[in-house]
Amino acid sequence: MSELPAPLRLLHLEDSDLDHELALVQLQRSGLRVRARRVETRAEFEAALAERWDAIVSDYNLPGFSGLQALRLVRARDPIVPFILVSGEIGEDLAVAAMRDGASDYLLKSGLTRLAPALEHAIDAARTRAAKLQADAELAESRRRLADLARHLQTRVEAERAAIAREIHDDVGGSLTALKFDIDWIRRHSQDAAVQQRAASALETVTHAIGASQRIMHNLRPAILEQGLVPALQWLAGRFEKRTGVECVFRTRDERIGTPGRELPAGVALAAYRTAQEALTNISKHAQARRVTMDLSLSGGVLSLEVSDDGRGLGAADLAKASSFGIRGLHERAGTVGGWIDLGSSGKGTTLLLSIPLQAQAHDAMDASDAAAAHAPRRVGPHGDGDGTAQGRDDEHDPSAWSSL
């Protein structure tokens, strides 16, 4: 035998005992099981609100108190619990004010036959809303955890990149440089033409390996950022233009951004640089552009980097591609430093805008990344593309970390 549902806990704000009894009779006739408490004064009402109620029914006119005031008190504590206003005479303005303030329904005392249906409807609506709020809260928590995970992964990636770059610099770079000196010594001290020819060929191979190592180091950790964000973006624009033949202009009104005395918070310069790097890579692969501009500004405590091109633009289908991990990665990277990405296209050309509120930089995880990166080599070779793979060779690069012969 199934158990009967628990009776509804009803709080009734009513100064008339007769009206209270009439309301209970109507509810009982409708088959509702109710456990009601009647209160008359504001003090009693406020004290009763400390308990949990399934619904609240309130008279409109009370000595020194009103139903609208009671409604506001309830909504200040609980935005969901059903609240039904009952009045001997209710006007349109009163009804509008009550619904605006969050009343579930309003009734005339002459129409108490509607009380039970109104109460059931209000309770069902409240349960639905509570379930939605719970689902929304769980979804928000899930998104927060996902964002935290993305920040953590991005931080760990940068720390690992810095560690690998350091290993390449200390071990591979040192060994290749020593080997280059030894081969050159053999070439200079050998009288055998065949040995000299083999030594020259070996030198060329080692030189190529050193250049490749330098490019890999730079992709892992752009040491040019040690000179500042502005010089790094200037170098990136020039490198892109030389590699692709596409005109690339970098502009800023303040070249002191990121310089001593105007340092950027931890991780911001790297996030901006990587965003520009990825944007230029996407442009070179997909945009078919003839001109690219990069604008860097710092205003109102917000660092902004805008990358625009005059290429073919992006459509909704491009943004919705399941494989658009580059765009997703840009959003995730911006999120690691409290920023965001706006991407727009007018049919011809695309604009990417990175915005980072500098006062919002409080991610300890990025501090760990920069601390690890501080040990990385300060001088690196040519720049590759935004996904960490080198795009061809170019003898022009920032100063090498290793000696050349």
C-alpha positions in Angstrom: 0.0 0.0 0.0 1.5 3.3 -1.1 2.0 6.1 1.4 0.0 9.3 1.2 2.0 12.3 0.2 3.0 14.6 3.0 0.6 17.5 3.6 1.5 20.9 2.1 3.1 23.2 4.6 1.1 26.5 4.1 1.8 29.8 5.8 -1.3 32.0 5.8 -1.0 35.7 6.6 -4.5 36.7 7.5 -6.0 38.8 10.3 -9.5 37.3 10.0 -10.0 33.8 11.6 -13.2 33.4 9.5 -11.4 34.0 6.2 -8.7 31.6 7.3 -11.2 28.9 8.0 -13.0 29.5 4.6 -9.7 29.1 2.8 -8.9 25.8 4.5 -12.4 24.5 3.7 -11.9 25.3 0.0 -8.6 23.5 0.0 -10.0 20.5 1.8 -13.0 20.3 -0.6 -10.5 20.2 -3.5 -8.7 17.2 -1.9 -5.6 18.9 -0.8 -4.0 17.9 2.4 -2.7 21.0 4.1 -0.9 21.8 7.3 -1.5 25.5 7.8 -0.3 28.1 10.2 -2.0 31.5 10.5 -0.1 34.7 11.4 -1.4 38.2 11.7 1.4 40.6 12.3 4.6 41.5 10.5 6.7 40.2 13.5 5.0 36.8 13.4 5.3 36.6 9.7 9.0 37.4 9.7 9.6 34.8 12.5 7.7 32.2 10.5 9.8 32.8 7.4 12.7 31.2 9.2 11.0 27.9 8.5 10.4 26.1 5.2 7.0 26.4 3.5 5.6 24.8 0.4 3.4 27.9 -0.3 2.4 31.3 1.3 -1.1 32.8 1.0 -1.5 36.4 2.1 -4.3 38.8 2.6 -3.7 42.2 1.1 -5.0 44.5 3.8 -3.5 44.0 7.3 -3.2 46.4 10.2 0.1 48.3 9.7 1.2 45.8 7.0 0.3 44.9 3.5 0.4 41.9 1.2 2.9 43.6 -1.1 5.2 44.3 1.8 5.0 40.7 2.8 5.7 39.6 -0.8 8.9 41.7 -0.9 10.0 40.2 2.4 9.5 36.7 1.0 11.3 37.4 -2.3 14.3 38.9 -0.5 14.7 35.5 1.2 13.4 33.0 -1.4 12.8 33.8 -5.1 10.9 30.5 -5.7 8.4 29.7 -2.9 4.8 30.2 -4.3 3.1 33.4 -3.0 -0.6 33.9 -3.7 -2.1 37.3 -2.8 -5.8 37.4 -1.8 -7.9 40.5 -1.5 -11.4 41.5 -0.9 -11.1 44.0 -3.8 -8.1 44.0 -6.1 -7.6 46.5 -8.8 -5.6 46.2 -12.0 -2.7 48.4 -10.7 -2.4 46.2 -7.6 -2.5 43.0 -9.7 0.3 44.4 -12.0 2.4 45.5 -9.0 2.0 42.1 -7.3 3.0 40.1 -10.4 5.9 42.4 -11.1 7.2 41.9 -7.5 7.0 38.1 -8.0 3.6 37.0 -6.9 2.6 33.6 -8.2 -1.1 34.5 -8.5 -3.7 36.9 -7.1 -7.3 36.1 -6.1 -10.4 37.8 -4.9 -11.9 36.5 -1.6 -15.2 36.1 -3.4 -13.4 33.6 -5.7 -11.7 31.3 -3.3 -12.9 28.3 -5.4 -9.8 29.1 -7.5 -7.5 28.9 -4.5 -6.7 25.1 -4.7 -6.0 25.1 -8.5 -4.0 28.3 -8.2 -2.0 26.8 -5.3 -1.3 23.5 -7.2 -0.3 25.4 -10.3 2.0 27.7 -8.4 3.7 24.7 -6.6 4.2 22.9 -9.8 5.7 26.0 -11.4 8.0 26.5 -8.4 9.2 22.9 -8.5 9.9 23.3 -12.3 11.8 26.6 -11.7 13.8 25.0 -8.8 14.8 22.1 -11.0 15.9 24.5 -13.7 17.9 26.6 -11.3 19.5 23.5 -10.0 20.3 22.3 -13.5 21.7 25.8 -14.3 23.8 25.8 -11.2 25.2 22.3 -12.0 25.9 23.4 -15.6 27.7 26.6 -14.4 29.7 24.5 -12.0 30.6 22.1 -14.7 31.7 24.9 -17.0 33.7 26.4 -14.2 35.5 23.1 -13.6 36.1 22.7 -17.3 37.5 26.2 -17.5 39.8 25.5 -14.6 40.9 22.3 -16.2 41.6 24.2 -19.5 43.7 26.8 -17.6 45.6 24.1 -15.8 46.3 22.2 -19.0 47.4 25.4 -20.8 49.7 26.3 -17.9 51.2 22.8 -17.8 51.7 22.9 -21.6 53.6 26.2 -21.3 55.7 24.9 -18.4 56.5 21.7 -20.3 57.4 23.7 -23.4 59.8 25.8 -21.3 61.4 22.7 -19.8 61.9 21.1 -23.2 63.3 24.3 -24.7 65.7 24.5 -21.7 66.8 20.9 -22.3 67.3 21.5 -26.0 69.4 24.6 -25.2 71.5 23.0 -22.5 72.0 19.5 -23.9 71.4 19.4 -27.6 72.5 22.9 -28.3 75.7 22.6 -26.3 76.6 19.3 -27.9 75.9 20.5 -31.4 78.0 23.6 -30.9 80.9 21.6 -29.5 80.6 19.1 -32.4 80.7 22.0 -34.8 83.9 23.3 -33.3 85.5 19.9 -33.5 84.6 19.3 -37.1 85.8 22.7 -38.1 89.1 22.0 -36.3 89.5 18.8 -38.3 88.7 20.6 -41.5 91.3 23.3 -40.8 94.1 20.9 -39.7 93.7 18.1 -42.3 95.7 18.1 -45.5 93.6 15.5 -47.1 91.2 17.0 -49.6 88.6 14.2 -49.1 88.6 14.7 -45.4 88.2 18.5 -45.8 85.3 17.9 -48.1 83.6 15.5 -45.7 84.2 17.9 -42.8 82.7 20.8 -44.8 79.6 18.6 -45.5 79.4 17.6 -41.8 79.6 21.3 -40.8 76.7 22.1 -43.1 74.7 19.3 -41.6 75.4 20.4 -38.0 74.7 24.0 -38.9 71.3 22.9 -40.3 70.7 20.9 -37.1 71.5 24.0 -34.9 69.1 26.1 -36.9 66.4 23.5 -36.6 67.0 23.3 -32.9 66.8 27.1 -32.6 63.5 27.1 -34.5 62.1 24.4 -32.2 63.2 26.3 -29.1 61.5 29.5 -30.3 58.2 27.7 -31.0 58.4 26.1 -27.6 59.2 29.3 -25.7 59.5 32.7 -27.6 62.5 34.1 -25.8 62.1 37.4 -27.8 59.3 38.1 -25.3 62.0 38.9 -22.8 62.6 42.1 -24.8 58.9 43.1 -24.3 55.6 42.4 -26.0 55.9 45.3 -28.5 59.3 44.1 -29.9 58.0 40.6 -30.0 54.9 41.5 -32.0 57.0 43.7 -34.3 59.3 40.8 -35.0 56.4 38.4 -35.5 54.8 40.8 -38.1 58.1 41.2 -40.0 58.8 37.4 -39.9 55.3 36.7 -41.2 55.6 39.2 -44.0 59.0 37.8 -45.1 57.8 34.2 -45.0 54.5 34.6 -46.8 54.9 37.7 -48.9 51.7 39.2 -47.3 52.0 42.7 -46.1 51.8 42.8 -42.3 51.7 46.0 -40.4 52.0 46.3 -36.6 50.7 49.4 -34.9 50.6 50.7 -31.4 50.3 54.1 -29.8 52.3 53.1 -26.7 55.6 51.3 -27.2 56.1 51.2 -23.4 53.5 48.4 -22.9 55.2 45.7 -20.9 58.4 47.7 -20.3 59.9 48.2 -16.8 57.5 50.2 -14.7 54.6 49.2 -16.9 55.0 45.4 -16.6 52.1 43.2 -17.6 50.7 40.6 -15.2 52.0 37.1 -15.4 51.1 35.2 -18.5 49.5 38.1 -20.4 52.4 38.9 -22.8 52.7 35.2 -23.7 48.9 34.9 -24.2 48.9 37.9 -26.5 51.9 36.7 -28.4 50.5 33.2 -28.9 47.2 34.6 -30.0 48.9 36.8 -32.6 51.0 33.8 -33.7 48.0 31.5 -34.1 46.0 34.2 -35.9 48.8 34.8 -38.4 49.1 31.0 -38.9 45.4 30.7 -39.7 45.6 33.7 -42.1 48.5 32.2 -44.0 46.7 28.9 -44.3 43.1 29.9 -45.0 42.5 33.6 -45.6 44.1 34.3 -49.0 44.8 37.8 -47.7 46.9 40.5 -49.2 47.3 42.7 -46.1 47.2 42.1 -42.4 47.2 44.6 -39.6 47.9 44.1 -35.9 46.9 46.8 -33.4 48.0 46.7 -29.7 46.6 49.1 -27.2 46.2 49.6 -23.4 43.2 51.7 -22.3 41.1 51.7 -19.2 43.0 48.9 -17.7 42.2 46.6 -20.7 44.9 45.3 -23.0 43.6 44.8 -26.5 45.2 43.1 -29.5 43.3 43.3 -32.8 44.4 41.2 -35.8 42.6 42.0 -39.1 43.0 40.8 -42.7 41.4 41.5 -46.0 41.0 37.9 -47.0 38.0 35.7 -47.9 36.4 36.0 -44.4 34.7 33.5 -42.3 31.2 32.1 -42.6 29.0 30.5 -40.0 30.0 27.1 -41.3 33.6 27.8 -40.7 33.1 28.8 -37.1 30.9 25.7 -36.5 33.3 23.1 -37.8 33.9 20.4 -35.3 37.6 20.5 -36.2 38.0 24.2 -35.5 40.3 23.5 -32.6 42.5 26.6 -33.5 39.6 28.9 -32.7 38.7 27.0 -29.6 42.3 27.1 -28.5 42.3 30.8 -28.8 39.3 31.1 -26.5 40.8 28.8 -24.0 44.2 30.6 -24.0 42.5 33.9 -23.5 40.5 32.4 -20.6 43.8 31.4 -18.8 44.5 35.1 -18.1 40.9 36.2 -17.6 40.4 37.5 -21.2 38.2 36.7 -24.1 38.2 36.5 -27.9 35.8 38.3 -30.3 35.9 37.0 -33.8 34.0 38.7 -36.6 33.8 38.7 -40.4 32.0 41.0 -42.8 32.2 38.6 -45.7 35.5 40.1 -46.8 38.2 39.9 -44.2 38.3 38.7 -40.6 38.9 40.6 -37.4 40.1 38.9 -34.2 40.1 40.9 -31.0 41.7 39.8 -27.8 40.7 41.7 -24.7 42.4 41.2 -21.3 41.3 43.2 -18.2 44.7 43.6 -16.5 43.2 44.0 -13.0 41.6 40.6 -13.3 44.9 38.8 -13.5 45.1 36.6 -10.4 45.7 33.1 -11.7 48.4 31.5 -9.6 48.8 28.8 -12.1 50.2 31.2 -14.7 52.8 32.3 -12.1 54.0 28.7 -12.0 54.3 28.6 -15.8 56.3 31.8 -15.9 58.5 30.7 -13.1 59.4 27.6 -15.0 59.8 29.5 -18.2 62.2 32.0 -16.6 64.9 29.3 -16.8 64.4 28.8 -20.5 67.0 30.1 -23.0 66.8 33.8 -23.7 67.9 33.6 -27.3 66.3 31.5 -29.9 66.1 31.0 -33.6 63.5 31.7 -36.3 59.9 31.6 -35.7 57.6 28.7 -36.9 53.8 28.6 -37.2 51.3 28.9 -34.5 50.8 25.2 -33.9 54.4 24.6 -33.0 55.7 23.3 -36.3 58.3 25.2 -38.3 57.4 26.5 -41.7 60.5 26.4 -43.8 63.9 27.9 -43.1 64.9 31.5 -42.9 68.4 32.7 -42.0 67.0 35.8 -40.4 66.3 35.3 -36.7 66.8 36.9 -33.4 70.3 36.4 -31.9 71.3 32.8 -31.6 71.8 31.2 -28.2 74.9 29.4 -29.5 78.1 30.6 -31.0 78.6 30.5 -34.7 81.9 30.0 -36.5 
